[in-house]
Amino acid sequence: MREKLVVVGQGYVGLPLAMRAVEAGFDVVGIDVDEWRVKRLNVFESYVEDISGEELEAAHRSGRYLASADYADAEAFDVCVITVPTPLRDGVPDLRHIGSAGAAIAPLVRPGATVVLESTTYPGTTEEHLRPLLEEGSGLRTPEDFHLGYSPERIDPGNTRWRLDNTPKVVSGIDEASLARIRAFYGRIVREVVPVSSLQVAELCKLLENTFRHVNIALVNELSIFAQQLRIDVWEAIDAASTKPFGYMRFTPGPGVGGHCLPIDPSYLSWRVKRSLGHNFRFVELANDINDHMPDHVVQRLALALNQRGKPVKGSRVLVLGLSYKKNAGDCRESPAIEVTKALCKLGARVSVADPHVDTFLLPTDFDMVRLTEAELSRADAVVVLTDHDCFDYELVQRASAFVFDARNRCRGANVERL
């Protein structure tokens, strides 16, 4: 007998999970309250680059996938995985999407069913926030009547080496029976399952992973600012340090941090520490301050470089390369490249943008999107590399541009200035 899986949220986390579960033999209902997304999914049009239209069509044709905005289609599920966003609002965790999903799923929870939260959040959310919603709405109790657990998502958009199926999956359950059920479920989806002892350990695991990256990126970002002032090539120093085979991990500077994880997740941990223990998480707060100001630093460096060439920012033609927060992906959530672009427009620059990965529907309507051509490059007073997609022809960029400000270390030459 085939099991019915409901995946609430069909974004960068939920859609790949739904597709992989179809491959594994589950009957899958992908719930998303965004009807625009649902319509696109049902005509085999993917807005997530890691999932192709062909994969969507195959899932539909199999008869084992349905995208829907109606929770009634989630009825009689065996497993439900919640993958909704968890943004910050005024520096405070915003759990409204988890609350809405939990309240909607609760009446559909049956004895023996399993609910797993994958949304990144602070330790305690699953038990303190989601559990009461499910119990109140279902009239059941966990762990006596249904299984409950948490498993942090580890989706890395655009990463072709580490995908959902071959990335180890941390899992937890509210009791041993829940852990066993959740471990068995993910064991059909991924190659390696890593069980931990509690929901809180799994929740903290995700925040630890992202805080580690956030703090180390802040370190090299601040180092790049001082190295430039000291007239030292920070990129050469990083390359040299990267030859050490132990005790060092390579991180590189950039125009800031983006995506749903790095600008947000460490603040969840900082908020929890402050609220529960009354202490400031100083590393996170310092990293936030450094990374949040990198877009301003990029704009200041570009303005200074243009001024040295006898051009004010106002009226200058600036071609921005890349708007997504990371290379080879179309995810532009919280992207520092968008902040830089908006700031340049506000200063009066005549900005055009090239990024073949992003969905223009998701971008500000006043952005002038263009293709990367020799004509566009030669017209620009400055070309700014903010996201280093591999599809960009960097030899052409260097050859055809009057001046390049490279925030990602992809270009060389006398007409190039690096972050």
N, C-alpha and C positions, 0 to 999 in steps of 0.2 A: 504493500500500500504506500503510495507516494505521500510525502508530507507537504503541508501547505506552509509556505514561508511568506510573511508580510514584511516588507522593508519600508519603513516610514521615512521619507526623504529620498528623492531621486537625483541627488547632486553628485559631487565629485567622490563622495564616499558610498552613498547608497546605490547608485546605478551600477558601478563595477561589482558590488556585492550581489546585486540582483542578477546580473548577467552570469557571474560565476556560479551562482546557486542553480540557475537553469541548467547549466552544463553538468552540474553535479546530480541532477535528477529531481530537484524540488519543483513543485508548482509555486510560482512566485507572483505575488501581487505587489507592485511598486506604488505606494501611496505618496502623492505630492499635492499639497494644497494649491500650488501654482498651476492653474489650468493651462497656461501657455506652455509650460514644460510637458504636461500630460499630452496635449495635442501634438507636440513635436515628436514625442516618443512613439505615439501610436501611428505616425506616418513614417517611422523608421528614421527620424532625423535626430541625431545625437548632438547635444551641446557640451558634451564631455569628451575631450580629445582622446582619452584612453579607450573609449568605446566607439566603434565604427558603426555607420549605418547598417552595414552588412551583419554585424553582430546583433544589432537590434532586430533586424528583419528575421534572422534565424531564430531568435528567441521567441518572437511572435508566432512564426510559422510552426514552431514546435508545439504550440498550444499550451505552453507552460509559463507564459509571461503575460501579465496584464498591467498596464499603467492606468491609474485611476486617481481621481480627486475625491472619490466617495468612499468613506470608511466602511460603508456597508459591504463593499467588495472584500473587506478584510475578515469577514465573519468566518468562524470555524477554523481559525489558524492554529497550527501546531507550534510555530516559532514566530515571534515578532522581534525584529531588530530596529531600534530607533536611531536614526542617523541625522537628526535635525541640527541646524546651526545653534551655536551658543555664543552670541556676540556679547560685547561689553556695552553698557549704557551709562554714560557719565562715570566711567571707571568701576562700575559695579556689574557683576555677572548678571546677564539677562537670560533667565531660564524659561521665558514665556513659551518658546517653541517646544521645549521638553514638556512643559506643563500641558500645552494644548494637545500634543501627541499622546501623552499619558492618559489624559481625560477622555480622549476619543477612543483609545484602544481598550480602556478599562472595561466597559460593558461587554466586550467581546472575549474577554479572558475566560477560559473554561478550565475546569480541574485538569491538571496535568500539562497545561500549556506552559510555554517558556517565553519570557520577555528579556531581551538583552538591550542595554543602553550602550551605544558606541560614541555618542557625542562627547567631545572633550569638555571636562568640567572639573570642579574642585572636589577633593576627597569628601565623601559624605553625601553627595547628590543622589546617588541611586537609592540609598537606604532612607535618607531623610526627606527627599523631595518626591522621587518617582514612586517609591513603594506605597506611601499613603494614598496617592492618587489611584493607583491600580487596585488597592484593597477596597477603598471606599466605592469606586465605580463598579467593581465586580461583585462585591459582597463576599469575596474569598480572602484567604489569608496565605501569605508566603512565610515560610517555606512549606507549610502544611498542605496547601491546595495547589499552588502553582510555583514554577521555578523562576528565579530572578537572578540576573547577573550583569556584569559590566565587562566590556572588552574594548580597549582603546583602539581606534582606527589608526592605521599606519599607511594610508594612501599617500603616494608621492606623485602628483600629476606630472606626466611627461617622462617619468622614469621607466625606460624600457627594460632595464635589468631587474629591478626589484618591483614585482607586481603583487597584486593581492594574493595570488596562489602560492608564491614562493617566499613571501615575507613571514617570518615567525609571528604567530598571533597569541598575544597575552590574553588569558581568559580568567574569569573569577565567577564565583557563585555565592549566594547568600548562605548556603549550607553545602554539605558534601554532595547531596543528591543533585542540587542545582548545578554545581560545578561539573559533575559527571555528565549531566545532560548537555550542558553548554559545550563542554570539551568534545563530546561526541558529535554535536552539530558542526562545529568549526572544523573538526577532523575530516569532514566530507568536503570542506571548502578549500582548506589550505594544507600545505605539506607538513607543517610543524606547528603544534599547539603548545603554548607555554603556560601551564596553570600556576596561579599564585594563591596565597592563603586567604585573601579577603577582597571585598569590593574596593575598600579604601587603598589597598596596595596597588591594584590595577589602575585606579583613578590617578593616584600619585605618579605611577610609572609614566603615563602619557605626559603629564606636566613636567616631570623630570627630563624627559627626552627633549622637549621643546625649549625648556628653560636653559638646558645645556647649550643648545645651538644659539639661542638668543644672546646669552651672556658672551659666548666666544665670538660671535659676529660683532657685538658691541666693542669687544676688545680690539679686534683688527680695524674696525671703523675708526675708533679714536686714534689708534696707532697710525693709520693712514693720514689723518689730519696733521699730527705732529711730525711725521716723517716728511711730509711735503714742506712744512715750514723749516725743517732742518736740512732740506735739500738732499734727502736720502730716498732711494728707490725702494719703497715698501714692498713692491711686487717681487723684486729680486731677493729681498730679505726673506719673504715668505717662501719663494722657490727653494732657497738655500736651506731654510729650516725644515722644509718638507722632505729633505733627504735623510733626516734622522729616523731610523727605523723603530724607535721606541720613545714613549713619553711625549709624543707630539702628534697632534691631529690638525690637518690643514683646514683653515677657514680663510676666506678672502673678503676684502671690503666691497662695498657696493653703495647704491644710493639710499639704502634703508632696508627694512624688512617688510614682507607682505604675506599675503595669503591669510587663511583663517587662523593659522597656528601661531606663528611667532609674534605678531603684534598683540595678540589677545591672550593666549593660553598662560604665559608666565604671570600675567596680571591676575588671573584666577587664583593662582597659588599664593601670590602676594596678598590678595584680598582675604583669602581663607586664614592665612597666618595672622594677619592684623586682627581679623574679627574674632578668631578663636583664642589667640595667645596674647594679643595686645602688642605684638612686636612688628617692626617694619622689616620687610625682606629687602635689605639694602642692595644686594646684588641685582635683583630684578628691577628695582626702582632706578638704579644707576644705568642699567642696560636700556631700559625704556627711554630714559632721557637722551642717551647717546644716539640710539637708533631712530628715535622720533625726529631728531634734528638733522639727520643726514640729508633729507631732501633739500632743506634750506642751505646746507653746506654746498651741495651740488650746484644750486642756483647761484650762490655767491661766487663759487669758483668759475662758473661759466661767465657770469657778468664781468668778473675781473679779467678773464681771458679776452673777452670781446673788447673791453675797454683798452687793453694793451694793444689791440689791433685797430684802435681808432673808431670803434663802433659801440654805440650804446645798445643796451638790450632792447629798448623801445624802438620798434621799426625794423629790427634785424630779423632776417629769415632764419628760423631754427628748425631743423629736421630732427625729430626724435625717433630713435630706433628702439622699439620695444615698449609695450605698456603693461604686459603681464608681470607678475611679481617674480617669476623665475623663467629660465630659458626653456624653450621647446614645449611650452604649455600655454594654454589660453586663459588660465585663471588670473583674473585681474583684481580679485578681492583684496582690499587694503594695500594695493600696490603702491610703493613709493614712486614709481615712474609716473603714475597718474598725478600724484601730488606735485612732482617737479613740473610736469606739463601745465597743470593749472596755474602754478606760480609764475611760470614764464608768460603765459597768456595774460595774467593779471598785470605783469610788468610792461605789457605792450608789445611783446615779441610776436612776430607773425609765424605761428607755430603750425607745422604739419607733422603728421605721425605715420610711421610705417610699422605695421605689426600684422602679419598674415595669420597669426594664431588666434587672436582674440575675436570674439563675436561682437561686431559693431553694435548690435542691439543692446549690449550691456554697457556701452561707453557713453560718456557725456555727449549730447547731440551737437555741441559746438566744436568738437574735435574734427579737424580736417584730415581725414584718412587718405593716404596716398600709397602707391606702390614704390618700392625702392628701385629707382632707376638712375642712370647716370645723369639725366636731365635734372631730376629732383636734387641730387647731390650737388651738382654744380651751381644750382640756384641758391643754395643755402649759404648763409654767412657762417653758420656753425652746425655741425652734425653731432648729436649727443647720443651715445650708446648707453642706454639705460637697462635694457634686457638683451642679453647676448644670444639670441636664437641662432642655432647653427645654420639656418636657411639663409641668413644674411651673407652677402658676398663682401667679406671684409677687405679683400684686395681691391675691389671696386670702390669701396667706401674710402679707403686711404688714397687711391689714385685720383678720384674725381672730386674730392672735397677740398675746399679751401682750408678748413680747420675742423678737427675732430676732438671733442671732449669725450673721453672713453672712461666710463665708470665701471667697466667690467674687464679691462685688460685684454682686449681682443685685437687692438690695432697698434702698429708701430709706425714711426716715421717722423720727420721734422715738423709735419703739420698736425701732430697728435699730442694732446696733453692728457695724461692719465690721472685718475682719482688718487 
